[in-house]
Amino acid sequence: MSSSVGLLVRLEAKSGKEKELAEFLKAALDLVVAEPDTSTWYAIRIDANHFGIYDTFPHEEGRKAHLAGKVATALGAKADELLASPPEIQPVEVLAFK
């Protein structure tokens, strides 16, 4: 499946909530697997309290569906508990990939 658009999401864990955020992101994979238009999905740890999600989609409709999907809903429900600040969500254009 080719990918033309993506999302780069930056997350900062509240102090003491780093482990819980990491576990939340690992568990979110099960929700993403069910999304037919999510081509790739990566949950990453940048440093001790900064995390991220990078995902790609074949088209804008897939990206919009993901933003309205179960992972976004679950993260929104846990944001006040786990995050020091709102997620930074950056739409991106995929120029090349392997």
C-alpha positions in Angstrom: 0.0 0.0 0.0 1.5 3.4 -1.0 1.4 6.3 1.4 1.0 9.9 0.4 0.1 11.6 3.7 0.9 11.1 7.4 0.8 12.5 10.9 3.6 13.4 13.3 2.3 13.6 16.8 4.5 14.7 19.7 3.5 13.8 23.3 5.0 14.9 26.6 4.2 12.7 29.6 3.4 14.2 32.9 6.1 13.7 35.5 5.7 10.2 36.9 3.4 9.1 34.0 6.1 8.1 31.5 5.6 4.3 32.1 1.8 4.6 31.7 2.1 6.6 28.5 4.5 4.1 27.1 2.1 1.2 28.0 -0.8 3.1 26.5 1.0 3.6 23.2 2.0 -0.1 23.1 -1.6 -1.1 23.7 -2.9 1.3 21.0 -1.3 -0.9 18.3 -4.3 -3.3 18.6 -6.7 -0.5 17.7 -4.6 0.7 14.8 -4.4 -2.8 13.3 -8.1 -2.7 12.7 -7.8 0.5 10.6 -7.7 -0.5 6.9 -6.3 2.9 5.7 -3.5 3.2 8.2 -0.4 2.0 6.2 2.2 2.4 8.9 2.1 3.3 12.5 5.0 3.9 14.9 4.9 4.7 18.6 8.3 6.1 19.6 10.1 7.3 22.7 12.2 10.4 22.1 13.6 10.8 25.6 12.6 10.2 29.2 9.3 12.0 29.0 8.8 12.8 25.3 7.0 10.3 23.0 5.6 10.4 19.5 3.5 8.7 16.9 4.3 8.7 13.2 1.8 7.1 10.9 1.0 7.1 7.2 -2.0 6.8 5.0 -2.7 6.2 1.3 -5.0 9.3 1.1 -6.5 12.2 3.1 -9.7 10.2 3.8 -7.6 7.6 5.7 -5.8 10.3 7.7 -9.2 11.9 8.6 -10.6 8.5 9.6 -7.6 7.8 11.9 -7.9 11.2 13.5 -11.6 10.4 14.3 -10.8 6.8 15.3 -10.4 4.8 18.4 -6.8 5.7 19.2 -7.5 9.4 19.0 -10.6 8.9 21.2 -8.7 6.9 23.7 -5.8 9.4 23.9 -8.3 12.2 24.3 -9.9 10.4 27.3 -6.5 9.8 28.9 -4.8 13.2 28.0 -5.5 15.0 31.3 -4.2 12.0 33.2 -1.0 11.2 31.1 0.0 14.3 29.2 1.8 17.5 30.5 0.4 19.4 27.5 -2.0 18.8 24.6 -0.6 16.6 21.8 1.1 18.4 19.0 -0.4 17.0 15.8 1.3 17.9 12.6 -0.1 16.7 9.2 2.7 15.8 6.9 3.1 14.9 3.2 5.1 11.7 2.4 7.7 12.5 -0.3 9.4 9.2 -0.4 9.6 5.9 1.5 11.0 2.4 1.4 
